[in-house]
Amino acid sequence: MKSQEYILVGDELLVCVLNKFPKNPFLFESEDDLSLAFYKASLKSKYQNLFKNYPFDKNGVMPYSKKLGEGIDTLRKSHILNYVQFRGYQISRGIDFRFDKFIAGKLNDNQKKKIKNLSNYLKQELKKAA
């Protein structure tokens, strides 16, 4: 059992959280909805350690994280996150492979629990935005 916390980088926060989402149904309509849900979560003290490498710029029309934006682009380019016009985003099963092979073994039990809770929180936020 790992006791030290792994610091998530790149698209890892997205992969961890979206890995817990259902695969293939359309889950959210825009990157703005997803970004705003992540921003709201980043303000909660129980999730702040997960957001160490994902700062938000609050000076624009809405909060934006360059790192999360880059992560979304990476997942889109690898066809793990797919946008269908007028329907929204869907997540492929490839995200399971990416999480299991490259991230899961680096996380301690506390982080896994936080990620599961964060994923549930984001699902609720995205339902509100729909």
DSSP file with accessible surface (Angstrom, degrees, kcal/mol):
  #  RESIDUE AA STRUCTURE BP1 BP2  ACC     N-H-->O    O-->H-N    N-H-->O    O-->H-N    TCO  KAPPA ALPHA  PHI   PSI    X-CA   Y-CA   Z-CA
    1    1 A M              0   0  198      0, 0.0     2,-0.3     0, 0.0   107,-0.1   0.000 360.0 360.0 360.0 128.4    0.0    0.0    0.0
    2    2 A K        +     0   0  108    105,-0.3   107,-0.6     1,-0.1   104,-0.0  -0.620 360.0 179.1 -80.0 137.2    1.4    3.4   -1.0
    3    3 A S        +     0   0  115     -2,-0.3     2,-0.2   105,-0.1    -1,-0.1   0.706  58.4  83.0-106.9 -28.8    1.4    6.1    1.6
    4    4 A Q  S    S-     0   0  165      1,-0.1     2,-0.4   103,-0.1   104,-0.1  -0.556  82.8-118.9 -78.7 140.0    3.0    8.9   -0.3
    5    5 A E        -     0   0   47     -2,-0.2     2,-0.4   102,-0.1   102,-0.1  -0.625  19.6-137.0 -81.7 133.5    0.7   11.0   -2.6
    6    6 A Y        -     0   0   59     -2,-0.4     2,-0.7   100,-0.2   102,-0.1  -0.718  17.0-129.8 -84.5 135.7    1.4   11.0   -6.3
    7    7 A I        -     0   0   62     -2,-0.4     2,-0.1    45,-0.0    43,-0.1  -0.802  23.1-131.9 -91.3 117.2    1.1   14.4   -7.9
    8    8 A L        -     0   0    5     -2,-0.7    45,-0.3    42,-0.1     2,-0.3  -0.430  29.6-177.9 -69.5 141.4   -1.0   14.2  -11.0
    9    9 A V    >   -     0   0   68     -2,-0.1     3,-2.2    43,-0.1     4,-0.1  -0.904  43.5  -6.4-135.7 163.1    0.3   15.9  -14.2
   10   10 A G  T 3  S-     0   0   45     -2,-0.3     3,-0.4     1,-0.3     4,-0.3  -0.243 128.6 -16.1  57.2-129.5   -0.8   16.4  -17.8
   11   11 A D  T 3> S+     0   0   21      1,-0.2     4,-2.6     2,-0.1    -1,-0.3   0.381 108.4 104.4 -88.8   7.0   -4.0   14.7  -18.6
   12   12 A E  H <> S+     0   0   19     -3,-2.2     4,-2.9     1,-0.2     5,-0.2   0.864  75.8  52.5 -62.2 -38.9   -3.9   12.4  -15.6
   13   13 A L  H  > S+     0   0    0     -3,-0.4     4,-2.3     1,-0.2     5,-0.3   0.945 113.0  45.7 -62.7 -44.5   -6.5   14.2  -13.5
   14   14 A L  H  > S+     0   0    1     -4,-0.3     4,-3.1     2,-0.2     5,-0.4   0.928 113.3  49.5 -61.6 -45.6   -8.9   14.0  -16.4
   15   15 A V  H  X S+     0   0    0     -4,-2.6     4,-1.8     1,-0.2    -2,-0.2   0.935 111.6  49.3 -61.4 -44.5   -8.1   10.4  -17.0
   16   16 A C  H  < S+     0   0    0     -4,-2.9     4,-0.5    -5,-0.2    -1,-0.2   0.931 119.2  36.6 -59.8 -47.9   -8.6    9.5  -13.4
   17   17 A V  H >< S+     0   0    0     -4,-2.3     3,-1.3    -5,-0.2     4,-0.2   0.939 118.1  47.2 -75.2 -47.9  -11.9   11.2  -13.1
   18   18 A L  H >< S+     0   0    0     -4,-3.1     3,-1.7    -5,-0.3    -1,-0.2   0.773  98.6  71.9 -69.4 -22.2  -13.4   10.4  -16.5
   19   19 A N  T 3< S+     0   0   15     -4,-1.8    -1,-0.3    -5,-0.4    -2,-0.2   0.815  96.0  53.3 -58.5 -28.4  -12.4    6.8  -16.0
   20   20 A K  T <  S+     0   0   80     -3,-1.3    -1,-0.3    -4,-0.5    -2,-0.2   0.481  93.1  94.1 -86.6  -4.5  -15.2    6.6  -13.5
   21   21 A F  S <  S-     0   0    6     -3,-1.7    99,-0.0    -4,-0.2    98,-0.0  -0.528  89.9 -91.0 -84.3 157.0  -17.8    8.0  -15.9
   22   22 A P        -     0   0   69      0, 0.0     2,-0.3     0, 0.0    69,-0.3  -0.321  46.5-116.7 -61.9 149.8  -20.0    5.7  -18.1
   23   23 A K  S    S-     0   0   30      1,-0.1    69,-0.2    67,-0.1     3,-0.1  -0.725  78.8  -1.1 -95.8 141.5  -18.6    4.9  -21.5
   24   24 A N  S    S+     0   0   80     67,-2.5    -1,-0.1    -2,-0.3    68,-0.1  -0.145  92.8 108.2  78.0 -35.2  -20.1    5.9  -24.8
   25   25 A P  S    S-     0   0   64      0, 0.0     2,-0.5     0, 0.0    66,-0.5  -0.379  84.3 -97.2 -67.5 159.5  -23.3    7.8  -23.8
   26   26 A F        +     0   0   63      1,-0.2    64,-0.2    64,-0.1     3,-0.1  -0.654  48.7 173.7 -78.6 121.5  -23.2   11.6  -24.3
   27   27 A L        +     0   0   43     62,-2.6     2,-0.3    -2,-0.5    -1,-0.2   0.750  56.2   8.3-106.9 -32.0  -22.3   13.0  -20.9
   28   28 A F  B     -A   89   0A   9     61,-0.7    61,-3.2     1,-0.1    -1,-0.3  -0.987  56.4-138.7-152.9 155.0  -21.7   16.7  -21.3
   29   29 A E  S    S+     0   0  118     -2,-0.3     2,-0.3    59,-0.2    59,-0.1   0.760  76.2  16.5 -90.8 -28.7  -22.3   19.2  -24.0
   30   30 A S     >  -     0   0   37      1,-0.1     4,-1.7    59,-0.1    -1,-0.2  -0.979  63.1-120.0-146.9 158.3  -19.2   21.5  -23.9
   31   31 A E  H  > S+     0   0   53     -2,-0.3     4,-3.2     1,-0.2     5,-0.2   0.825 114.7  61.8 -62.3 -31.5  -15.7   21.8  -22.6
   32   32 A D  H  > S+     0   0   95      2,-0.2     4,-2.6     1,-0.2     5,-0.2   0.905 102.2  49.7 -62.6 -41.7  -16.9   24.9  -20.8
   33   33 A D  H  > S+     0   0   43      2,-0.2     4,-2.1     1,-0.2    -1,-0.2   0.932 114.5  44.7 -60.9 -45.3  -19.3   22.8  -18.8
   34   34 A L  H  X S+     0   0    1     -4,-1.7     4,-2.4     2,-0.2    -2,-0.2   0.939 114.0  49.2 -65.2 -45.3  -16.5   20.4  -17.9
   35   35 A S  H  X S+     0   0   13     -4,-3.2     4,-2.5     1,-0.2    -2,-0.2   0.910 111.2  49.1 -62.3 -43.3  -14.1   23.1  -17.1
   36   36 A L  H  X S+     0   0   59     -4,-2.6     4,-2.6     2,-0.2    -1,-0.2   0.906 110.0  51.6 -65.5 -38.9  -16.5   25.0  -14.8
   37   37 A A  H  X S+     0   0    4     -4,-2.1     4,-2.0    -5,-0.2    -2,-0.2   0.929 111.4  47.5 -63.3 -42.6  -17.3   21.7  -13.0
   38   38 A F  H  X S+     0   0    1     -4,-2.4     4,-2.4     2,-0.2    -2,-0.2   0.903 110.2  53.1 -64.5 -40.5  -13.6   21.1  -12.4
   39   39 A Y  H  X S+     0   0   40     -4,-2.5     4,-1.0     2,-0.2    -2,-0.2   0.942 108.4  49.1 -60.1 -47.8  -13.2   24.7  -11.2
   40   40 A K  H >< S+     0   0   84     -4,-2.6     3,-0.6     1,-0.2     4,-0.4   0.907 112.3  49.4 -58.9 -40.8  -16.0   24.4   -8.7
   41   41 A A  H >< S+     0   0    0     -4,-2.0     3,-1.6     1,-0.2     6,-0.3   0.891 103.1  60.4 -65.4 -36.8  -14.4   21.1   -7.4
   42   42 A S  H 3< S+     0   0   17     -4,-2.4    -1,-0.2     1,-0.3    -2,-0.2   0.748  98.1  59.8 -65.4 -20.7  -11.0   22.8   -7.2
   43   43 A L  T << S+     0   0   96     -4,-1.0     2,-0.4    -3,-0.6    -1,-0.3   0.660  84.7  93.7 -79.9 -16.3  -12.4   25.2   -4.7
   44   44 A K  S X> S-     0   0   83     -3,-1.6     3,-1.8    -4,-0.4     4,-0.8  -0.662  74.6-140.5 -82.0 126.8  -13.4   22.4   -2.3
   45   45 A S  G >4 S+     0   0  100     -2,-0.4     3,-0.7     1,-0.3     4,-0.4   0.827  97.7  63.2 -58.4 -32.9  -10.6   21.8    0.3
   46   46 A K  G 34 S+     0   0  122      1,-0.2    -1,-0.3     2,-0.1     4,-0.1   0.705 111.7  37.0 -68.8 -16.7  -11.1   18.0    0.2
   47   47 A Y  G X> S+     0   0    6     -3,-1.8     3,-1.4    -6,-0.3     4,-0.8   0.477  85.6 100.1-109.1  -4.5  -10.0   18.0   -3.5
   48   48 A Q  G X< S+     0   0  101     -4,-0.8     3,-1.0    -3,-0.7    -2,-0.1   0.834  76.2  59.6 -58.9 -33.9   -7.3   20.7   -3.5
   49   49 A N  G >4 S+     0   0   70     -4,-0.4     3,-1.0     1,-0.3    -1,-0.3   0.834 101.7  55.4 -63.4 -29.9   -4.4   18.2   -3.4
   50   50 A L  G <4 S+     0   0    4     -3,-1.4     3,-0.3     1,-0.2    -1,-0.3   0.743 105.7  53.2 -71.5 -21.9   -5.6   16.7   -6.7
   51   51 A F  G X<  +     0   0   16     -3,-1.0     3,-2.0    -4,-0.8    -1,-0.2   0.203  69.4 117.1-100.0  16.0   -5.5   20.1   -8.3
   52   52 A K  T <  S+     0   0  116     -3,-1.0    -1,-0.2     1,-0.3    -2,-0.1   0.854  86.6  34.1 -53.1 -40.8   -1.8   21.0   -7.5
   53   53 A N  T 3  S+     0   0   63     -3,-0.3    -1,-0.3   -45,-0.3   -43,-0.2   0.178 107.4  74.4-101.6  17.7   -0.8   21.1  -11.1
   54   54 A Y    <   +     0   0    2     -3,-2.0    -1,-0.2    13,-0.1    -2,-0.1  -0.512  62.3 175.4-130.5  64.2   -4.1   22.5  -12.5
   55   55 A P        -     0   0   92      0, 0.0     2,-0.4     0, 0.0    12,-0.4  -0.342  21.6-135.4 -70.4 153.9   -4.3   26.2  -11.6
   56   56 A F        -     0   0   31      9,-0.2     2,-0.6    10,-0.1     9,-0.3  -0.917   2.2-140.4-112.3 136.6   -7.3   28.2  -12.9
   57   57 A D  B     -C   64   0B  89      7,-3.4     7,-1.9    -2,-0.4     3,-0.3  -0.863  17.3-175.7 -90.6 120.4   -7.1   31.7  -14.4
   58   58 A K        +     0   0  131     -2,-0.6    -1,-0.1     5,-0.2     7,-0.0   0.254  61.2  89.4-102.6  12.7  -10.1   33.6  -13.1
   59   59 A N  S    S+     0   0  151      5,-0.1    -1,-0.2     3,-0.1     2,-0.1   0.524  75.9  72.8 -90.4  -4.9   -9.5   36.8  -15.1
   60   60 A G  S    S-     0   0   50     -3,-0.3     4,-0.0     2,-0.2     0, 0.0  -0.140 107.7 -78.0 -94.3-166.9  -11.5   35.8  -18.2
   61   61 A V  S    S+     0   0  160      1,-0.2    -3,-0.0    -2,-0.1    -1,-0.0   0.871 118.8   5.9 -61.9 -37.6  -15.2   35.4  -18.8
   62   62 A M  S    S-     0   0   55     -5,-0.1    -2,-0.2     0, 0.0    -1,-0.2  -0.975  99.0 -81.7-142.2 155.9  -15.1   32.1  -16.9
   63   63 A P        -     0   0   22      0, 0.0     2,-0.4     0, 0.0    -5,-0.2  -0.297  50.1-171.2 -58.6 141.6  -12.4   30.3  -15.0
   64   64 A Y  B     -C   57   0B 114     -7,-1.9    -7,-3.4   -25,-0.1     2,-0.6  -0.999  18.9-155.6-140.3 135.6  -10.0   28.4  -17.3
   65   65 A S     >  -     0   0    0     -2,-0.4     4,-2.6    -9,-0.3     5,-0.2  -0.953   4.0-161.1-110.2 115.9   -7.2   25.9  -16.6
   66   66 A K  H  > S+     0   0  138     -2,-0.6     4,-2.6   -11,-0.3     5,-0.2   0.904  93.7  53.1 -60.1 -39.9   -4.6   25.8  -19.3
   67   67 A K  H  > S+     0   0   99    -12,-0.4     4,-2.0     2,-0.2    -1,-0.2   0.903 110.6  45.3 -65.7 -41.8   -3.5   22.4  -18.1
   68   68 A L  H  > S+     0   0    4    -13,-0.2     4,-2.6     2,-0.2    -1,-0.2   0.906 112.0  53.3 -67.2 -39.4   -7.0   20.9  -18.1
   69   69 A G  H  X S+     0   0    3     -4,-2.6     4,-2.2     1,-0.2    -2,-0.2   0.916 109.7  47.6 -59.3 -43.3   -7.5   22.4  -21.6
   70   70 A E  H  X S+     0   0   81     -4,-2.6     4,-2.4     1,-0.2    -1,-0.2   0.884 110.5  53.1 -65.1 -37.3   -4.4   20.7  -22.8
   71   71 A G  H  X S+     0   0    1     -4,-2.0     4,-2.5   -61,-0.2    -2,-0.2   0.908 107.5  50.4 -64.2 -41.6   -5.5   17.5  -21.2
   72   72 A I  H  X S+     0   0    6     -4,-2.6     4,-2.4     1,-0.2    -2,-0.2   0.931 110.4  50.5 -61.3 -44.5   -8.8   17.6  -23.0
   73   73 A D  H  X S+     0   0   72     -4,-2.2     4,-2.7     1,-0.2    -2,-0.2   0.919 109.9  50.4 -59.4 -43.5   -7.0   18.2  -26.3
   74   74 A T  H  X S+     0   0   61     -4,-2.4     4,-1.6     1,-0.2    -1,-0.2   0.928 111.7  47.1 -61.2 -44.6   -4.7   15.2  -25.7
   75   75 A L  H  <>S+     0   0    0     -4,-2.5     5,-2.5     1,-0.2     6,-1.8   0.865 112.7  49.9 -68.3 -33.4   -7.7   13.0  -24.9
   76   76 A R  H ><5S+     0   0   93     -4,-2.4     3,-1.5     4,-0.2    -2,-0.2   0.927 109.8  50.4 -68.3 -43.5   -9.5   14.2  -28.0
   77   77 A K  H 3<5S+     0   0  166     -4,-2.7    -2,-0.2     1,-0.3    -1,-0.2   0.803 111.1  48.8 -65.8 -28.7   -6.5   13.6  -30.3
   78   78 A S  T 3<5S-     0   0   51     -4,-1.6    -1,-0.3    -5,-0.2    -2,-0.2   0.331 114.0-120.0 -92.2   7.6   -6.1   10.1  -28.9
   79   79 A H  T < 5S+     0   0  140     -3,-1.5    -3,-0.2     2,-0.3    15,-0.2   0.735  84.2 115.7  61.3  27.5   -9.9    9.5  -29.5
   80   80 A I  S   <S+     0   0   14     -5,-2.5    12,-2.9     1,-0.3     2,-0.5   0.786  79.7  39.6 -88.5 -33.7  -10.6    8.8  -25.9
   81   81 A L  E    S-B   91   0A   2     -6,-1.8     2,-0.4    10,-0.2    -1,-0.3  -0.977  81.4-171.4-116.5 122.3  -12.8   11.8  -25.6
   82   82 A N  E     -B   90   0A  69      8,-2.8     8,-2.4    -2,-0.5     2,-0.5  -0.957  12.9-152.4-122.8 134.4  -15.0   12.3  -28.7
   83   83 A Y  E     -B   89   0A  90     -2,-0.4     2,-0.5     6,-0.2     6,-0.2  -0.904   7.2-168.9-105.8 128.3  -17.2   15.3  -29.6
   84   84 A V  E >>  -B   88   0A  44      4,-2.7     4,-2.5    -2,-0.5     3,-2.3  -0.979  34.2-109.8-115.5 120.1  -20.2   14.8  -31.7
   85   85 A Q  T 34 S+     0   0  132     -2,-0.5    -2,-0.0     1,-0.3     4,-0.0  -0.173  97.9   4.4 -53.7 135.8  -21.8   18.0  -33.0
   86   86 A F  T 34 S+     0   0  182    -57,-0.1    -1,-0.3     1,-0.1   -57,-0.0   0.426 128.6  63.5  69.5   1.2  -25.2   18.8  -31.4
   87   87 A R  T <4 S-     0   0  152     -3,-2.3     2,-0.2     1,-0.2    -2,-0.2   0.666  93.3-135.5-120.6 -36.3  -24.9   15.8  -29.1
   88   88 A G  E  <  - B   0  84A   2     -4,-2.5    -4,-2.7   -59,-0.1     2,-0.3  -0.731  37.6 -26.2 116.8-161.9  -21.9   16.4  -26.9
   89   89 A Y  E     -AB  28  83A   8    -61,-3.2   -62,-2.6    -2,-0.2   -61,-0.7  -0.697  46.0-173.7 -97.5 146.8  -18.9   14.5  -25.6
   90   90 A Q  E     - B   0  82A  36     -8,-2.4    -8,-2.8    -2,-0.3     2,-0.4  -0.949  17.7-133.7-134.5 156.1  -18.6   10.8  -25.0
   91   91 A I  E     - B   0  81A   1    -66,-0.5   -67,-2.5   -69,-0.3   -10,-0.2  -0.926  17.3-141.1-113.5 132.3  -15.8    8.8  -23.4
   92   92 A S    >   -     0   0   33    -12,-2.9     3,-1.5    -2,-0.4     4,-0.3  -0.455  27.2-109.9 -87.3 165.6  -14.3    5.6  -25.0
   93   93 A R  T >> S+     0   0  160      1,-0.3     3,-1.4     2,-0.2     4,-0.9   0.647 105.7  86.0 -68.5 -12.2  -13.3    2.5  -23.2
   94   94 A G  H 3> S+     0   0   32      1,-0.3     4,-2.2   -15,-0.2    -1,-0.3   0.760  75.9  68.7 -59.5 -23.6   -9.7    3.4  -24.0
   95   95 A I  H <> S+     0   0    0     -3,-1.5     4,-2.6     1,-0.2    -1,-0.3   0.854  93.0  57.6 -66.9 -30.9   -9.7    5.5  -20.9
   96   96 A D  H <> S+     0   0   46     -3,-1.4     4,-2.9    -4,-0.3     5,-0.3   0.935 107.7  46.9 -62.3 -46.2   -9.8    2.4  -18.8
   97   97 A F  H  X S+     0   0  129     -4,-0.9     4,-2.8     2,-0.2     5,-0.3   0.935 112.6  49.4 -60.5 -47.0   -6.6    1.1  -20.4
   98   98 A R  H  X S+     0   0   59     -4,-2.2     4,-2.0     1,-0.2     5,-0.5   0.915 114.6  44.5 -61.6 -43.6   -4.9    4.4  -20.0
   99   99 A F  H  X>S+     0   0   12     -4,-2.6     5,-2.8     3,-0.2     4,-2.0   0.960 117.1  44.2 -64.7 -50.9   -5.9    4.6  -16.3
  100  100 A D  H  <5S+     0   0  108     -4,-2.9     5,-0.4    -5,-0.2    -2,-0.2   0.904 120.2  39.5 -63.4 -42.6   -5.0    1.0  -15.5
  101  101 A K  H  <5S+     0   0  136     -4,-2.8    -1,-0.2    -5,-0.3    -2,-0.2   0.883 130.3  20.4 -77.8 -37.5   -1.7    0.9  -17.3
  102  102 A F  H  <5S+     0   0  107     -4,-2.0    -3,-0.2    -5,-0.3    -2,-0.2   0.650 131.0  19.6-112.8 -16.3   -0.2    4.3  -16.5
  103  103 A I  T >X5S+     0   0    3     -4,-2.0     3,-2.3    -5,-0.5     4,-0.7   0.760  98.1  73.4-124.4 -44.7   -1.9    5.8  -13.4
  104  104 A A  G >4<S+     0   0   18     -5,-2.8     3,-1.2     1,-0.3    -4,-0.1   0.847  97.3  54.0 -50.4 -43.4   -3.7    3.4  -11.1
  105  105 A G  G 34 S+     0   0   58     -5,-0.4    -1,-0.3    -6,-0.3    -2,-0.1   0.667 104.5  56.3 -68.2 -14.9   -0.4    1.9   -9.7
  106  106 A K  G <4 S+     0   0   84     -3,-2.3     2,-0.3     2,-0.1    -1,-0.2   0.618  91.5  87.8 -89.5 -15.9    0.9    5.3   -8.7
  107  107 A L    <<  -     0   0    4     -3,-1.2  -105,-0.3    -4,-0.7     2,-0.1  -0.645  68.5-138.4 -91.2 142.5   -2.1    6.3   -6.6
  108  108 A N     >  -     0   0    8     -2,-0.3     4,-2.2  -107,-0.1     5,-0.2  -0.407  34.7 -98.8 -87.7 172.1   -2.4    5.6   -2.9
  109  109 A D  H  > S+     0   0   89   -107,-0.6     4,-2.1     1,-0.2     5,-0.2   0.872 122.6  53.9 -60.7 -38.4   -5.7    4.5   -1.3
  110  110 A N  H  > S+     0   0   81      1,-0.2     4,-2.4     2,-0.2    -1,-0.2   0.915 109.3  48.0 -63.5 -43.0   -6.6    8.0   -0.1
  111  111 A Q  H  > S+     0   0    3      2,-0.2     4,-2.8     1,-0.2    -2,-0.2   0.903 109.2  53.3 -64.6 -40.9   -6.1    9.4   -3.6
  112  112 A K  H  X S+     0   0   86     -4,-2.2     4,-2.2     2,-0.2    -1,-0.2   0.908 110.5  47.6 -60.9 -40.4   -8.3    6.7   -5.2
  113  113 A K  H  X S+     0   0  141     -4,-2.1     4,-2.5     2,-0.2    -2,-0.2   0.929 112.2  49.1 -66.3 -44.1  -11.1    7.5   -2.7
  114  114 A K  H  X S+     0   0   36     -4,-2.4     4,-3.0     1,-0.2    -2,-0.2   0.902 110.8  50.8 -60.9 -42.0  -10.8   11.2   -3.4
  115  115 A I  H  X S+     0   0    1     -4,-2.8     4,-2.8     2,-0.2    -1,-0.2   0.917 109.4  49.9 -64.6 -42.4  -10.8   10.6   -7.2
  116  116 A K  H  X S+     0   0  126     -4,-2.2     4,-2.2     2,-0.2    -2,-0.2   0.941 114.2  45.3 -61.2 -44.8  -14.0    8.5   -6.9
  117  117 A N  H  X S+     0   0   66     -4,-2.5     4,-2.4     2,-0.2    -2,-0.2   0.900 112.8  50.9 -65.1 -40.8  -15.7   11.2   -4.8
  118  118 A L  H  X S+     0   0    0     -4,-3.0     4,-2.8     2,-0.2    -2,-0.2   0.916 108.6  52.0 -63.2 -42.1  -14.5   13.9   -7.2
  119  119 A S  H  X S+     0   0    0     -4,-2.8     4,-2.4     1,-0.2    -2,-0.2   0.930 110.3  47.8 -60.8 -44.5  -15.9   11.9  -10.1
  120  120 A N  H  X S+     0   0   71     -4,-2.2     4,-1.8     2,-0.2    -1,-0.2   0.909 111.6  51.0 -63.2 -40.4  -19.3   11.6   -8.4
  121  121 A Y  H  X S+     0   0   44     -4,-2.4     4,-2.3     1,-0.2    -2,-0.2   0.933 110.8  48.3 -61.3 -45.9  -19.2   15.3   -7.6
  122  122 A L  H  X S+     0   0    0     -4,-2.8     4,-2.6     1,-0.2     5,-0.2   0.885 106.7  56.1 -66.1 -37.1  -18.4   16.2  -11.3
  123  123 A K  H  X S+     0   0   55     -4,-2.4     4,-1.9     1,-0.2    -1,-0.2   0.923 109.6  47.0 -58.5 -43.7  -21.2   13.9  -12.6
  124  124 A Q  H  X S+     0   0  104     -4,-1.8     4,-1.8     2,-0.2    -2,-0.2   0.910 111.7  50.0 -65.3 -43.1  -23.7   15.8  -10.4
  125  125 A E  H  X S+     0   0   16     -4,-2.3     4,-1.5     1,-0.2    -2,-0.2   0.897 110.9  49.5 -62.4 -40.0  -22.3   19.2  -11.6
  126  126 A L  H  X S+     0   0    7     -4,-2.6     4,-1.2     1,-0.2    -1,-0.2   0.841 106.9  54.9 -71.2 -32.2  -22.5   18.2  -15.2
  127  127 A K  H  < S+     0   0  143     -4,-1.9     3,-0.3    -5,-0.2    -1,-0.2   0.900 107.2  51.3 -64.4 -39.4  -26.1   17.0  -14.8
  128  128 A K  H  < S+     0   0  152     -4,-1.8    -2,-0.2     1,-0.2    -1,-0.2   0.868 109.3  50.8 -63.4 -36.3  -27.0   20.4  -13.4
  129  129 A A  H  <        0   0   50     -4,-1.5    -1,-0.2    -5,-0.1    -2,-0.2   0.729 360.0 360.0 -75.8 -21.9  -25.4   22.1  -16.5
  130  130 A A     <        0   0   92     -4,-1.2    -3,-0.0    -3,-0.3  -102,-0.0  -0.117 360.0 360.0 -69.9 360.0  -27.3   19.9  -18.9
